[in-house]
Amino acid sequence: MKQRFWLFQRGPIYYVEDSETGKKESFQTSDRKEAERLRSARNEAAGSPLLGVTLAKAYLSGSDPALAKRTWRLVMEEFCKHGKESSRQRRLRAINAPVFNSIRERKIFETRADDLRAVLADDKPSTNHFLRCLHNLAIGLGWLPWPIIPPKLWPEMKCRKKRGITADEQQRILEAEKNPERHRFYRLLWEIGSAQTDAALLETANIDWERRVLTYQRQKTGEWSNLMIGKRLELLLREFSKDGPLFPHLRTLTASARAAEFYRRCRILGIKGVSLHSYRYAWAQRAKAAGYPARWAQNALGHNSRAVHELYAKGAEAICPSLETYESKIIPLAALNSPAGVIPGESA
């Protein structure tokens, strides 16, 4: 058999050279016997690829007997075991999509890059995201000896452009919505920017009138959101009953059912590109445009990551207040009227 790879030594370290490409690579060993075994394995794999795979299975099975038998189904099941209940349900829905059927029963060890690219062919950001998660989990668990697709070669996720609901659209939605509970629901989302499930599950116990604070724990992340009650929000909250859930009927519906009803309302009004989640984008963008401090906005929205909040506020135009506005709160007005701008009590 023709020898494709040749062994040579530089100092104490042994190297191998590919006679076809001229590429040189270090074996990172000074043991000649070990270097020759590695060189022989390269030659055998080049001469008979199937034999190379068989030998690799034999070696790897010595450390993990089940390595050559595991399928992607096991990775998917393990993936859906982690995270909060809402996260596990979301992962399960995504993994059960037909697009993953082509690799579900395929053995991990026998998977090639073309197999994963076939899954990525639908060009959906969610498919890209969850497939990458499965790939990384398999590597992390030691079920995949090496990356099938290197990190830098994964296709870039092309997310659809998201936007917040505008004030004009909100006004049109409220004018058209005749159901009192949904009407108050959309008003509350506009005021607090919460996720729809978090808002639907609110109760009067979440309102602290003594401190004038609305507090709730996010279902998705477990983060706490604390928001001061302003005049508009107070007028709205006073409309609810004094005890119990704020939305007795909406809390019994699924998130999909609430989203479908909102989509129907927007479709009738000719409003496109928004969903109930757009209220969160709208709140973050309005906060940024008003100069609302980012750390407060993070707490109000219940974000545990500044990067996530920056994503929500992306595209908002912030007009900074004049320095004069802030100086007037600090410097006494008498100082502005004193000669040469000297502050009373200080020497010129």
DRENDO-1510 file (C-alpha; in Angstrom, 1 decimal, always signed):
<recs>
REC; n; res; u; v; w
REC; 1; MET; +0.0; +0.0; +0.0 .
REC; 2; LYS; +1.3; +3.4; -1.0 .
REC; 3; GLN; +2.4; +5.5; +2.0 .
REC; 4; ARG; +0.7; +8.8; +2.0 .
REC; 5; PHE; +1.9; +10.1; +5.3 .
REC; 6; TRP; +5.6; +10.4; +6.2 .
REC; 7; LEU; +7.2; +10.7; +9.6 .
REC; 8; PHE; +10.0; +13.1; +10.4 .
REC; 9; GLN; +11.5; +14.6; +13.5 .
REC; 10; ARG; +12.3; +18.2; +14.5 .
REC; 11; GLY; +14.2; +18.3; +17.8 .
REC; 12; PRO; +12.6; +15.8; +20.1 .
REC; 13; ILE; +9.1; +16.1; +18.6 .
REC; 14; TYR; +7.8; +13.9; +15.7 .
REC; 15; TYR; +5.8; +15.4; +12.8 .
REC; 16; VAL; +3.9; +13.9; +9.9 .
REC; 17; GLU; +3.7; +15.2; +6.3 .
REC; 18; ASP; +0.9; +14.6; +3.9 .
REC; 19; SER; +2.6; +13.7; +0.6 .
REC; 20; GLU; -0.5; +14.8; -1.4 .
REC; 21; THR; -1.1; +18.2; +0.1 .
REC; 22; GLY; +2.3; +18.9; +1.6 .
REC; 23; LYS; +0.7; +19.8; +5.0 .
REC; 24; LYS; +2.8; +19.1; +8.1 .
REC; 25; GLU; +1.4; +18.4; +11.5 .
REC; 26; SER; +2.9; +17.8; +14.9 .
REC; 27; PHE; +2.1; +14.6; +16.7 .
REC; 28; GLN; +3.1; +16.3; +19.9 .
REC; 29; THR; +5.1; +13.3; +21.1 .
REC; 30; SER; +8.8; +12.5; +21.4 .
REC; 31; ASP; +8.1; +8.7; +21.6 .
REC; 32; ARG; +9.0; +7.1; +18.2 .
REC; 33; LYS; +6.8; +4.0; +18.7 .
REC; 34; GLU; +3.7; +6.2; +19.5 .
REC; 35; ALA; +4.5; +8.4; +16.5 .
REC; 36; GLU; +4.8; +5.4; +14.1 .
REC; 37; ARG; +1.4; +4.0; +15.4 .
REC; 38; LEU; -0.2; +7.3; +14.7 .
REC; 39; ARG; +1.3; +7.5; +11.2 .
REC; 40; SER; +0.2; +4.0; +10.4 .
REC; 41; ALA; -3.3; +4.8; +11.5 .
REC; 42; ARG; -3.3; +7.8; +9.2 .
REC; 43; ASN; -2.2; +5.6; +6.2 .
REC; 44; GLU; -4.7; +2.9; +6.9 .
REC; 45; ALA; -7.5; +5.5; +7.2 .
REC; 46; ALA; -6.5; +7.1; +3.9 .
REC; 47; GLY; -6.2; +3.7; +2.1 .
REC; 48; SER; -9.5; +2.3; +3.4 .
REC; 49; PRO; -11.9; +4.9; +5.0 .
REC; 50; LEU; -14.3; +2.1; +6.1 .
REC; 51; LEU; -11.5; +0.3; +7.9 .
REC; 52; GLY; -10.6; +3.6; +9.6 .
REC; 53; VAL; -14.1; +4.0; +11.0 .
REC; 54; THR; -14.1; +0.4; +12.2 .
REC; 55; LEU; -10.8; +0.8; +14.0 .
REC; 56; ALA; -12.0; +4.1; +15.5 .
REC; 57; LYS; -15.1; +2.3; +16.8 .
REC; 58; ALA; -13.0; -0.5; +18.3 .
REC; 59; TYR; -10.7; +1.9; +20.1 .
REC; 60; LEU; -13.5; +4.2; +21.4 .
REC; 61; SER; -15.7; +1.3; +22.5 .
REC; 62; GLY; -13.0; +0.3; +24.8 .
REC; 63; SER; -13.6; +3.4; +26.9 .
REC; 64; ASP; -17.3; +3.6; +26.4 .
REC; 65; PRO; -19.1; +0.4; +25.1 .
REC; 66; ALA; -22.3; +2.3; +24.3 .
REC; 67; LEU; -20.6; +5.0; +22.3 .
REC; 68; ALA; -21.1; +3.3; +18.9 .
REC; 69; LYS; -24.8; +2.5; +19.6 .
REC; 70; ARG; -26.2; +5.8; +20.8 .
REC; 71; THR; -28.6; +7.7; +18.6 .
REC; 72; TRP; -29.6; +11.3; +18.5 .
REC; 73; ARG; -32.9; +10.3; +20.1 .
REC; 74; LEU; -31.0; +9.9; +23.4 .
REC; 75; VAL; -29.4; +13.3; +23.0 .
REC; 76; MET; -32.9; +14.8; +22.4 .
REC; 77; GLU; -34.3; +13.1; +25.5 .
REC; 78; GLU; -31.4; +14.4; +27.6 .
REC; 79; PHE; -31.8; +17.9; +26.2 .
REC; 80; CYS; -35.5; +18.0; +27.2 .
REC; 81; LYS; -34.7; +17.1; +30.8 .
REC; 82; HIS; -32.9; +20.3; +31.7 .
REC; 83; GLY; -34.2; +23.8; +32.5 .
REC; 84; LYS; -37.5; +25.0; +34.0 .
REC; 85; GLU; -40.8; +23.3; +33.2 .
REC; 86; SER; -41.7; +26.0; +30.7 .
REC; 87; SER; -38.3; +25.6; +29.0 .
REC; 88; ARG; -38.6; +21.8; +28.9 .
REC; 89; GLN; -42.0; +22.0; +27.3 .
REC; 90; ARG; -40.7; +24.5; +24.7 .
REC; 91; ARG; -37.7; +22.2; +23.9 .
REC; 92; LEU; -39.9; +19.2; +23.6 .
REC; 93; ARG; -42.2; +20.9; +21.1 .
REC; 94; ALA; -39.2; +22.0; +19.0 .
REC; 95; ILE; -37.4; +18.6; +19.1 .
REC; 96; ASN; -40.6; +16.8; +18.0 .
REC; 97; ALA; -40.7; +18.8; +14.8 .
REC; 98; PRO; -40.6; +16.6; +11.6 .
REC; 99; VAL; -37.4; +18.4; +10.5 .
REC; 100; PHE; -35.4; +16.4; +13.1 .
REC; 101; ASN; -36.8; +13.0; +11.9 .
REC; 102; SER; -33.9; +12.4; +9.5 .
REC; 103; ILE; -31.4; +12.2; +12.4 .
REC; 104; ARG; -33.6; +11.0; +15.2 .
REC; 105; GLU; -32.7; +7.3; +14.9 .
REC; 106; ARG; -29.3; +7.9; +13.3 .
REC; 107; LYS; -26.3; +6.8; +15.3 .
REC; 108; ILE; -24.3; +9.7; +16.6 .
REC; 109; PHE; -20.9; +8.2; +15.7 .
REC; 110; GLU; -22.0; +7.7; +12.1 .
REC; 111; THR; -23.4; +11.2; +11.6 .
REC; 112; ARG; -21.7; +13.3; +8.9 .
REC; 113; ALA; -21.8; +17.0; +8.3 .
REC; 114; ASP; -24.1; +16.5; +5.3 .
REC; 115; ASP; -26.7; +14.9; +7.6 .
REC; 116; LEU; -26.8; +18.0; +9.8 .
REC; 117; ARG; -26.8; +20.3; +6.8 .
REC; 118; ALA; -29.9; +18.5; +5.5 .
REC; 119; VAL; -31.6; +19.4; +8.8 .
REC; 120; LEU; -30.5; +23.0; +8.5 .
REC; 121; ALA; -31.8; +23.2; +4.9 .
REC; 122; ASP; -35.2; +24.5; +6.1 .
REC; 123; ASP; -33.4; +27.8; +7.0 .
REC; 124; LYS; -35.3; +28.4; +10.2 .
REC; 125; PRO; -33.5; +30.1; +13.1 .
REC; 126; SER; -35.2; +27.8; +15.7 .
REC; 127; THR; -33.9; +24.7; +13.8 .
REC; 128; ASN; -30.4; +26.2; +13.7 .
REC; 129; HIS; -30.5; +27.0; +17.4 .
REC; 130; PHE; -31.8; +23.7; +18.7 .
REC; 131; LEU; -29.6; +21.6; +16.4 .
REC; 132; ARG; -26.6; +23.4; +17.6 .
REC; 133; CYS; -27.7; +22.8; +21.2 .
REC; 134; LEU; -28.0; +19.1; +20.5 .
REC; 135; HIS; -24.6; +19.0; +18.8 .
REC; 136; ASN; -22.9; +20.8; +21.7 .
REC; 137; LEU; -24.7; +18.7; +24.3 .
REC; 138; ALA; -23.5; +15.5; +22.6 .
REC; 139; ILE; -19.9; +16.8; +22.7 .
REC; 140; GLY; -20.3; +17.9; +26.3 .
REC; 141; LEU; -21.5; +14.5; +27.4 .
REC; 142; GLY; -18.7; +12.8; +25.6 .
REC; 143; TRP; -21.1; +11.0; +23.3 .
REC; 144; LEU; -19.5; +12.8; +20.3 .
REC; 145; PRO; -15.7; +12.5; +20.2 .
REC; 146; TRP; -15.2; +15.6; +18.0 .
REC; 147; PRO; -17.4; +18.4; +16.4 .
REC; 148; ILE; -19.2; +17.3; +13.2 .
REC; 149; ILE; -19.4; +20.9; +12.1 .
REC; 150; PRO; -16.8; +23.3; +13.6 .
REC; 151; PRO; -18.2; +26.3; +15.5 .
REC; 152; LYS; -17.1; +28.8; +12.9 .
REC; 153; LEU; -18.7; +26.9; +10.1 .
REC; 154; TRP; -22.2; +26.8; +11.5 .
REC; 155; PRO; -24.6; +28.9; +9.3 .
REC; 156; GLU; -25.5; +32.3; +10.7 .
REC; 157; MET; -29.0; +32.4; +12.2 .
REC; 158; LYS; -31.3; +34.7; +10.1 .
REC; 159; CYS; -33.8; +35.9; +12.6 .
REC; 160; ARG; -37.0; +37.7; +11.5 .
REC; 161; LYS; -37.0; +41.4; +12.3 .
REC; 162; LYS; -39.0; +42.0; +15.5 .
REC; 163; ARG; -40.6; +45.3; +16.5 .
REC; 164; GLY; -42.7; +46.8; +19.2 .
REC; 165; ILE; -46.3; +47.9; +19.0 .
REC; 166; THR; -46.6; +51.6; +18.3 .
REC; 167; ALA; -48.8; +53.9; +20.3 .
REC; 168; ASP; -51.1; +54.4; +17.3 .
REC; 169; GLU; -51.5; +50.6; +16.9 .
REC; 170; GLN; -52.2; +50.2; +20.6 .
REC; 171; GLN; -54.9; +52.9; +20.4 .
REC; 172; ARG; -56.5; +51.1; +17.5 .
REC; 173; ILE; -56.4; +47.8; +19.2 .
REC; 174; LEU; -58.1; +49.2; +22.4 .
REC; 175; GLU; -60.8; +51.0; +20.4 .
REC; 176; ALA; -61.7; +47.7; +18.6 .
REC; 177; GLU; -61.5; +45.4; +21.6 .
REC; 178; LYS; -64.9; +45.2; +23.2 .
REC; 179; ASN; -64.2; +42.4; +25.7 .
REC; 180; PRO; -63.5; +44.1; +29.0 .
REC; 181; GLU; -61.0; +41.5; +30.3 .
REC; 182; ARG; -58.9; +41.5; +27.1 .
REC; 183; HIS; -59.1; +45.3; +26.9 .
REC; 184; ARG; -57.5; +45.6; +30.4 .
REC; 185; PHE; -55.1; +42.8; +29.5 .
REC; 186; TYR; -53.7; +44.7; +26.5 .
REC; 187; ARG; -53.5; +48.0; +28.6 .
REC; 188; LEU; -51.6; +46.2; +31.3 .
REC; 189; LEU; -49.1; +44.7; +28.9 .
REC; 190; TRP; -48.5; +48.2; +27.5 .
REC; 191; GLU; -47.8; +49.6; +31.0 .
REC; 192; ILE; -45.6; +46.9; +32.4 .
REC; 193; GLY; -44.1; +45.1; +29.3 .
REC; 194; SER; -44.4; +41.7; +30.9 .
REC; 195; ALA; -44.6; +38.4; +29.0 .
REC; 196; GLN; -48.2; +37.5; +28.3 .
REC; 197; THR; -48.3; +34.5; +30.7 .
REC; 198; ASP; -46.8; +36.5; +33.6 .
REC; 199; ALA; -49.5; +39.1; +33.1 .
REC; 200; ALA; -52.3; +36.6; +32.8 .
REC; 201; LEU; -51.3; +35.0; +36.1 .
REC; 202; LEU; -51.1; +38.2; +38.1 .
REC; 203; GLU; -53.2; +38.5; +41.3 .
REC; 204; THR; -54.0; +41.3; +43.7 .
REC; 205; ALA; -51.4; +39.8; +46.0 .
REC; 206; ASN; -48.7; +40.9; +43.5 .
REC; 207; ILE; -49.7; +44.6; +44.2 .
REC; 208; ASP; -48.2; +46.3; +47.2 .
REC; 209; TRP; -50.2; +49.5; +47.6 .
REC; 210; GLU; -48.3; +50.6; +50.7 .
REC; 211; ARG; -45.0; +50.6; +48.8 .
REC; 212; ARG; -46.7; +51.3; +45.4 .
REC; 213; VAL; -44.9; +48.4; +43.8 .
REC; 214; LEU; -46.0; +45.7; +41.4 .
REC; 215; THR; -44.0; +42.5; +41.9 .
REC; 216; TYR; -44.0; +39.2; +40.1 .
REC; 217; GLN; -41.7; +36.3; +39.3 .
REC; 218; ARG; -41.1; +35.5; +35.7 .
REC; 219; GLN; -42.3; +32.0; +34.7 .
REC; 220; LYS; -39.5; +31.6; +32.1 .
REC; 221; THR; -36.4; +32.6; +34.0 .
REC; 222; GLY; -37.5; +32.8; +37.7 .
REC; 223; GLU; -36.2; +36.4; +37.8 .
REC; 224; TRP; -38.2; +38.8; +39.9 .
REC; 225; SER; -39.6; +42.0; +38.3 .
REC; 226; ASN; -40.3; +45.0; +40.5 .
REC; 227; LEU; -42.1; +48.0; +39.0 .
REC; 228; MET; -43.2; +51.2; +40.7 .
REC; 229; ILE; -46.9; +52.0; +40.2 .
REC; 230; GLY; -47.3; +55.3; +38.4 .
REC; 231; LYS; -50.6; +57.2; +37.9 .
REC; 232; ARG; -51.7; +55.5; +34.7 .
REC; 233; LEU; -50.9; +52.0; +36.1 .
REC; 234; GLU; -52.7; +52.9; +39.4 .
REC; 235; LEU; -55.9; +53.9; +37.5 .
REC; 236; LEU; -55.8; +50.6; +35.6 .
REC; 237; LEU; -55.2; +48.5; +38.7 .
REC; 238; ARG; -58.0; +50.1; +40.6 .
REC; 239; GLU; -60.4; +48.7; +38.0 .
REC; 240; PHE; -59.7; +45.1; +39.1 .
REC; 241; SER; -61.4; +43.3; +41.9 .
REC; 242; LYS; -59.9; +43.7; +45.3 .
REC; 243; ASP; -59.1; +40.0; +45.8 .
REC; 244; GLY; -58.1; +37.1; +43.6 .
REC; 245; PRO; -56.8; +36.9; +40.0 .
REC; 246; LEU; -56.7; +40.0; +37.8 .
REC; 247; PHE; -57.7; +37.9; +34.7 .
REC; 248; PRO; -59.9; +35.0; +35.9 .
REC; 249; HIS; -60.7; +33.8; +32.3 .
REC; 250; LEU; -57.4; +34.6; +30.5 .
REC; 251; ARG; -55.3; +32.7; +33.1 .
REC; 252; THR; -57.2; +29.5; +32.2 .
REC; 253; LEU; -56.2; +29.7; +28.5 .
REC; 254; THR; -53.0; +28.5; +27.0 .
REC; 255; ALA; -50.4; +31.0; +25.7 .
REC; 256; SER; -51.3; +29.9; +22.1 .
REC; 257; ALA; -55.0; +30.6; +22.6 .
REC; 258; ARG; -54.3; +34.2; +23.9 .
REC; 259; ALA; -51.8; +34.8; +21.1 .
REC; 260; ALA; -54.3; +33.5; +18.5 .
REC; 261; GLU; -57.0; +35.9; +19.7 .
REC; 262; PHE; -54.6; +38.8; +19.6 .
REC; 263; TYR; -53.5; +37.8; +16.1 .
REC; 264; ARG; -57.1; +37.7; +15.0 .
REC; 265; ARG; -57.6; +41.2; +16.3 .
REC; 266; CYS; -54.5; +42.6; +14.6 .
REC; 267; ARG; -55.5; +40.8; +11.3 .
REC; 268; ILE; -58.9; +42.5; +11.3 .
REC; 269; LEU; -57.3; +45.9; +11.9 .
REC; 270; GLY; -54.6; +45.3; +9.2 .
REC; 271; ILE; -51.7; +45.4; +11.8 .
REC; 272; LYS; -48.8; +43.2; +10.7 .
REC; 273; GLY; -45.6; +42.0; +12.2 .
REC; 274; VAL; -46.6; +42.1; +15.9 .
REC; 275; SER; -47.6; +39.6; +18.5 .
REC; 276; LEU; -48.3; +39.7; +22.3 .
REC; 277; HIS; -44.6; +39.5; +22.8 .
REC; 278; SER; -44.2; +42.8; +20.9 .
REC; 279; TYR; -45.4; +44.5; +24.0 .
REC; 280; ARG; -42.1; +43.7; +25.7 .
REC; 281; TYR; -40.2; +45.2; +22.7 .
REC; 282; ALA; -42.4; +48.2; +22.8 .
REC; 283; TRP; -41.8; +48.8; +26.5 .
REC; 284; ALA; -38.1; +48.4; +26.2 .
REC; 285; GLN; -37.9; +50.7; +23.2 .
REC; 286; ARG; -40.1; +53.4; +24.9 .
REC; 287; ALA; -37.9; +53.2; +28.0 .
REC; 288; LYS; -34.8; +53.7; +26.0 .
REC; 289; ALA; -36.3; +56.6; +24.0 .
REC; 290; ALA; -37.3; +58.2; +27.3 .
REC; 291; GLY; -33.7; +57.9; +28.8 .
REC; 292; TYR; -34.9; +55.3; +31.3 .
REC; 293; PRO; -31.7; +53.8; +33.0 .
REC; 294; ALA; -30.9; +50.4; +31.5 .
REC; 295; ARG; -30.4; +48.7; +34.9 .
REC; 296; TRP; -33.9; +49.8; +36.0 .
REC; 297; ALA; -35.4; +48.6; +32.7 .
REC; 298; GLN; -33.7; +45.2; +33.2 .
REC; 299; ASN; -35.3; +44.9; +36.6 .
REC; 300; ALA; -38.7; +46.0; +35.4 .
REC; 301; LEU; -38.7; +43.5; +32.5 .
REC; 302; GLY; -37.1; +40.7; +34.7 .
REC; 303; HIS; -34.1; +40.3; +32.4 .
REC; 304; ASN; -31.2; +38.4; +33.9 .
REC; 305; SER; -28.9; +39.4; +31.0 .
REC; 306; ARG; -28.0; +42.9; +29.8 .
REC; 307; ALA; -27.4; +41.4; +26.3 .
REC; 308; VAL; -31.0; +40.2; +26.2 .
REC; 309; HIS; -32.3; +43.6; +27.2 .
REC; 310; GLU; -30.2; +45.3; +24.5 .
REC; 311; LEU; -31.8; +43.0; +22.0 .
REC; 312; TYR; -35.3; +44.1; +23.1 .
REC; 313; ALA; -34.3; +47.8; +23.0 .
REC; 314; LYS; -32.6; +47.5; +19.6 .
REC; 315; GLY; -33.7; +50.1; +17.1 .
REC; 316; ALA; -35.0; +52.6; +19.6 .
REC; 317; GLU; -33.9; +56.2; +19.2 .
REC; 318; ALA; -32.8; +57.8; +22.5 .
REC; 319; ILE; -33.0; +61.6; +22.7 .
REC; 320; CYS; -30.9; +62.7; +25.6 .
REC; 321; PRO; -32.3; +65.4; +27.9 .
REC; 322; SER; -30.4; +68.7; +28.0 .
REC; 323; LEU; -27.7; +69.2; +30.6 .
REC; 324; GLU; -29.6; +72.3; +31.7 .
REC; 325; THR; -32.5; +70.0; +32.8 .
REC; 326; TYR; -30.3; +68.1; +35.1 .
REC; 327; GLU; -28.4; +71.1; +36.4 .
REC; 328; SER; -31.6; +72.8; +37.4 .
REC; 329; LYS; -32.3; +70.0; +39.8 .
REC; 330; ILE; -28.9; +70.4; +41.5 .
REC; 331; ILE; -27.8; +74.0; +41.2 .
REC; 332; PRO; -30.1; +76.5; +43.1 .
REC; 333; LEU; -32.0; +78.8; +40.8 .
REC; 334; ALA; -30.5; +81.8; +42.7 .
REC; 335; ALA; -27.0; +80.7; +41.5 .
REC; 336; LEU; -28.1; +81.2; +37.9 .
REC; 337; ASN; -29.2; +84.8; +38.6 .
REC; 338; SER; -26.1; +85.7; +40.6 .
REC; 339; PRO; -23.4; +87.9; +38.9 .
REC; 340; ALA; -21.0; +86.0; +36.7 .
REC; 341; GLY; -22.8; +82.8; +37.6 .
REC; 342; VAL; -21.2; +82.7; +41.1 .
REC; 343; ILE; -23.0; +80.4; +43.5 .
REC; 344; PRO; -24.1; +82.2; +46.6 .
REC; 345; GLY; -21.9; +81.4; +49.5 .
REC; 346; GLU; -18.8; +80.8; +47.3 .
REC; 347; SER; -16.1; +83.3; +46.4 .
REC; 348; ALA; -15.8; +84.5; +42.8 .
</recs>
